[in-house]
Amino acid sequence: MRERAGAAPGRRTGDLVPGNDDDVELVDEEGRCVGVAPKLDAHRAPGRLHRAFSVFVFTTDGRVVLQRRSDGKYHFAGRWSNTCCSHQTPGESTVSAASRRLVAEMGLVCGPREVGLIRYEARDDVTGLVERELDHVLVATSDAAPDPDPAEVAEVRLVGVPALLADISARPAIYTPWLAEATTVATTAWRSPPG
């Protein structure tokens, strides 16, 4: 693997994990922690509300970096999604978790900032697993070429936001169910200077 500015060489998914990456933080409707559960247990129907995050990396010309989730993902496999999404380990800050996963999944170091929160529920009809997430949305800017981990990411592409939102409307089945709402939050915040 070549080294380049903005990328982190020599990393893969298991690296840099501070706690148990198989546990998620359960939350109540107000976002207060109410416990911890194994990740797969939290996603079994009917699903348990838990904390997660979605990161959007924008290029300086305003395109967003998308990934197509690998076919080995435990849910919504093979679908196009935002740059990186995952779960905080219990007690881990959202920014720290997002930074860690950007390196692990995409080989990118780019300082994400949290800009919003969405709550959604979605069922994967292929696996029967259910997402019930309080999803922290983060944005970052980078023109570095991603170096994706093939165990996590099947493909990467850059796309303008209007074209992305139009394609989600036209072909929702090829995208993750949280992508449209999270894209709107991320794009609005990315265009605004940090407060």
Sequence and secondary structure as in RCSB ss.txt:
>XXXX:A:sequence
MRERAGAAPGRRTGDLVPGNDDDVELVDEEGRCVGVAPKLDAHRAPGRLHRAFSVFVFTTDGRVVLQRRSDGKYH
FAGRWSNTCCSHQTPGESTVSAASRRLVAEMGLVCGPREVGLIRYEARDDVTGLVERELDHVLVATSDAAPDPDP
AEVAEVRLVGVPALLADISARPAIYTPWLAEATTVATTAWRSPPG
>XXXX:A:secstr
    TTB TT  TTTT  S TTEEEEE TTS EEEEEEHHHHHSTT   EEEEEEEEE TTSEEEEEEE TT SS
STT EE SEEE   TT  HHHHHHHHIIIII B    EEEEEEEEEEE TTT  EEEEEEEEEEEE  S     T
TTEEEEEEEEHHHHHHHHHH GGGB TTHHHHHHHHHHHHHS   
